[in-house]
Amino acid sequence: MGFQMSVQRTSARITVEDVKQAITWRIQTGIHPASSRLPSVRDLARELGANRNTVNKAYRQLCEAGVIALSPRNRGFLVKDEGSLIAAADDLQRCAREMIWRAMVAGIPREQITQDLLAAVANVYAAHRLRMLFIECNAHDSIEMARELSELVGEPVEACVLRDAVRRARALARRHDLIITTFHHLAEVSQVFGECADRVVGVDTRPSPDTLLRIARLTGPCIGLVCTLENTARSLHHVIKSYHPDRAVDTALVDVAADVRRLARVCDHVIVTHTAAEQFARIAHRQPDVVVQFCVDEQSIAYLKQRMCQIRLNGHAPATANGETVYGERAKRKLSPAKAQ
């Protein structure tokens, strides 16, 4: 079960299944991340001490399973964006079938097998749950983005305001495995956490599809933009111009009331970030045409999940009966049988 291929195997004895398991392990552990190019058939055959036809067949079967894909112009193979998840699910199915079969042969009742499996899942997730923190400059964004991230990664994410993170940096670093923030605050948060900056991950937040649709539908020649932060205003100004290059775009920060009133008076449309919407309405005595809502970019979520996987492998992997981690030394030995000889 698992990666039990002996390092002494000859190329004639290494099977297609052995090669597939070696490749999927590399994908699951981030050695070959999404969109990366896999070794050529010849190079992998040499590295594993396997027959080239065997390696080629393994690659083809992983293509059919949706784990990898042919690169453009058929120049080798690439890991698909969803390849890691598919590989992990396939490995889970294989291991689970073998384990259930052995329990059944041993005479364990079906109901007990089901209960034991569910208990094992609950125990592993409880014991190895990652502690994650999301930091933003205001409470509203911090809470909302932490909630969204929690739903997207399937793990609880605690919310924290930047000024509190600065004050409690040492305690927060001790309590959390990952510290997440937006690209806007990545440099600042990394500096705050100093020696623990390797635990800080940035995510790219962008206007939601509905927000972009509303911006694209604006027809007037003059568009106003009201934000709380200058860097947000700059990035949204670029977005508006990409949709309406021939329109005039006037910008104001919501804390400068005179600028907000002037903008509201002269502009045909006003776009306001959600954190500034209530204050804008009080100052300008009108409602904005578009309230900008942000969402996390899909590539940022994929990278965040990859970091979560790496942390679990490096420090949270559960031990087996003989002390090895589930995807530990046996898997590593399998990956390089030719080098180990």
N, C-alpha and C positions, 0 to 999 in steps of 0.2 A: 504494500500500500504506500502511496506517496512516491517520493523520489528515492527508490531503493536500487537504482542502477549501479552496479559495481564499477569502480574505476578501472577494473581489469578487463572489462568487456572488450571484445574485438569488434571490428566494423561489421562482421557477419552476424553478430548477435544483437547489435543495437537495433531496436525495432522502430517503426514509424511512431508508435505510441510513446516510446522513450524520447524521441526527438521533439514531438509535440509538447510533452510535459516540460522539457527543458526550455523551449521557446516561451510557453505560457508563463512559466515561473519568472522568466526575465521580464516579461511584459507586466506581470502583476507587481513586481518589486520595483518597477521604474527604471530598470537597466535599459530597457527600450521603451521610452514614453510614447504617447500618442503622436502620430505623424512622423516618427523617426524611421530611418531606413534600417532594415534588418540586414545581417551579414549575408553575403552571397551564398548560394548553395555550396560552392566549392570551399569557401572559407569556413562555413559552419561544419561541413563534413570533416574537414581537416581538424578543426578544434575539438569536435566530439569523438573523432575516430570512427565516424559512421560512413556508410556508403552514400555516394552522392544521389543515387536514385531514391534512397530512403529519405534523405533530407528534402529532396524535391517533392516527394509524395506528401511528407508532413506539411510542408508549406502550402501545397494545393488543398489539403484537407482543412487547414486553418483558414484559407481563403473562403472555402465553401461554408465554413461555420461563421464567417463574418468577423473573425478576430483580426485578420490582416487583409491586405489588398495588393494587387499588382500596381507598381508605380507607373506613372505615365510612360508611354512607349515601351512598356514591358521590361523596364530596366530594374529588376529586383522587386522586393516586397517592402511595403510600409505597414506600420501598425495603425489600424483604424482608430478614430477618436474614441469609439466605444469598445475597442478591443480588449482593454484590461478587464472591464466588467464582464464581457462575454467569456473571456478565458477563466476568470475566477468562478463564474457560474458553472462552466463546464467541469472544472476541477472539483467543485463542490459536489456535483451530481455523481461524478465517478467515485470519489471517496465515500460519499454517503451510501451508494449502492453496495460497495464492498463491505462497509461496516455493518449495514443492515443485514446483508446476506450472512455474515459471520454470526451475528446475534441470533438470527433465525435458526441457523444450523445448530447453535448451542442450546436451542430450546427456549429462548426467552420469548414470552408472549408478545404479540403485536402491540397490544395496548401499552405494555411496559416500555417497549422500544420507542414508541411515540412520545411517551411521557419523559423518558430519559433524554431524548433528543431535544425536546422543547426546554427542559431544565438546563441542559448544557448550553443551548443558545442564550438563554436568559443569564446564566452565570458568566459566560464569556463577555457578553456585552456590558454587564454590570461591572465586572472587574477591570475591563479595559476601555471604558468610556473615556474619550479625550475631553479635557477641560479647555474650552475655547472662549476667547474674549473678543468682542468687536468694539472698536474705539472710533468715535466720531466727535465732531466739535460741538454738536448740540444734542439735547436729550431726545428730541423727536426722531431724528435720523438714526441715532444710536439704537433706539428701541426697535424701530421699524426694520432697519437693515439687519439687526441681530435676529429678529423673528424670521425674516426672509431667508437668511443664511441657514438658520436652523432647519427650515423646511427643505431647503435645497440639498443639504448634506446629510440630513437624517440624524443629526446630533444636536443636543442643546448648545446654544451659543449665548453667553452672557453679554449684556450691554454695559458700556461704560462711556462716560463723557471725557473728552481729552484732558480737561483741566484736572479731573479727579485722577486720571491715569498718571499725570505728571507728579501729583502729590503722593500717590501710593504705588509707584512703579516697582519698588523692590518686592513688596508683598504680592502684587499681581503677578510678577514674574515667577515667584515661587509656586503660585497656585495654578498656573495655566500652562498647558502644553503648546498652544498656539495663540498668538496675538494677531488679530486681523484688523486691518484698517483700509481706508480707501487710498488710491494712488495720490490723492491730494495731500494726505497727511503722512504718507509712508516715510519720508525722510525725517520728519519731526518725531514720529513715534519710534522709529529705529534709534534715533539719538537719545530719546528718553530712556529706552530700555538697555542701552549701552551694550554690555557684554552678552546680554540675552537677545540681541538684535537678530540672531539667526532664527529665532522663533517668530519673528514678525513677518506677516504675509500681507501683501497688498492686493486688493481686488479693484477691478475697473468698474465703476458705476456709470451708467449711461441713461439718457432719457428713455422712458418706456415707449414701446411701439405706439400706444395710444397718444402719448404726448407728441411724438413725431408726426403722427397723422394730423393732429390738430394744428400744429405749426405749419405743415405743408398746405393746409386749406386756407390760410390767411390770405386775403386779397388786397388789403389796403397798401398804399405806397410807403407808409412810415410805421415801423414796428418798434415798440418800447420793450425793454427788458429790465426787470427789477430782481435783484438777488441780494443775499446777505453777505456773500464773500466775493472778492475781486476775481479769484481764480475760477470760481464757478461762472461768473459773468463772462470771462474770456472764453471759456470752453463752449458755453451756450451761444455766444455771439458767433463763433465759428460754425456751429450747427445751423443757426438761422440763416447765415449767409450761404451755406451750402444748398439750402432749399430755395432761397430768394436772393440771388446774387445782385439783382438790380434794385433792391429795396434799401431804404435808409433804416439803420438800426441804431437806436439811441439807448444808452445804458445808464442805470442809476443803482446805487446801493440803498437798501430800504431804510438804513439809519439816517440818511441825508434827506430829511423831509422835503426841503425846498426842491431838490432835484426830482423827487418822486412826483410832487404836484405838477411841476412843469412838464414832465414826461407824460403824465396822465392827461394833461390838457392838450398837448400838441400831437400825440401819436394816434393813429387810426386803431391800432391794436396794442394790447399790453400783455406780455408774457411774464409770469411771476413764478419763482420757485416756491414749492409748497411750504417751506419754512418762513417765507416772507408774505404769504397770501393774506393772512389776517391783518398784519400791520399795514400792508398796502391799502387794503379796503378802508381802514380807519383814516389813513392820511388822505387818500385820493377821492374818497366817497364814490367809488365805482368798483365794480367787480372786474377781475382780469379776464381776458379772453381765453388764455391758456394757463393752467396751473401745472407746472412741470413736476412730474413724478419720476423718480429714478429707480432703476433695477440693476442687478449685478450681471455683468457680462458672462456668457456661458463658458468662455475659455478660462476666465478667472475661477469659476466653480470647478472646472476640470482640474486646474492646477492645485486648487485647495484640497480637493479629494486625493490627489497624488501625494501631497505633503502629509495628509492624515495617514495614508497608507505607509509612507516611509517612517513616520513616528512610531506607528504600531509595530512595524518590523524591527526597528532599531531598539525599542525599549519596552514595548507592551506585548510582544508576542507570547502567548501562553506556552508553557513547557509541556512536552510529552512525558510519558512514563520514564524514559531513559534520560531526561534532562535536556533533550534537544528541543529547539523551537519548532513549531509546525512546519514553517518554511525555512528551516535553519540549515545546519551543516550538511544534512543529507542532500538537500537541494543544491548546495554549493558544490559538493563533490560531483554531483551528476553533471553539472554544467561544463566541467573541464576534465573529462576522463583522459583525454590525450595528454594534457599537461601534467596530470598527476602520476603518470606511469614513470 
